[in-house]
Amino acid sequence: MNDGAGAPEKGATMTKADIVERIYEKVGFSKKEASEIVESIFEIIKTRLEHGDKVKISGFGNFVVNQKRPRKGRNPQTGEEIIITGRKVLTFKASQVLKKTINPS
């Protein structure tokens, strides 16, 4: 990730452990407390999404569960037409604030 002194390396992946570390550094909670907070936040978000609710984080974006309808498809090996069952998909739409942060004009 990075040494905590500046911006992350380009292409780096932030993990849950990195988030815990940042909370530990910035807020001063113990690592155990920071970990419990992060786990609680993710659990709350996950539970709300499981119930079909939209999760809106102001200044960040929206998480929404959408239902995809069944549709026709083809087996790529045989070319046989099949029905692809409907399913739920999770989508994220960034807020305008986040978009402007990522793409400053």
Summary of the structure (lengths in Angstrom):
residues: 105
radius of gyration: 19.4
end to end distance: 26.6
largest distance: 59.4
contacts: 205
relative contact order: 0.11
helix: 37%
strand: 26%
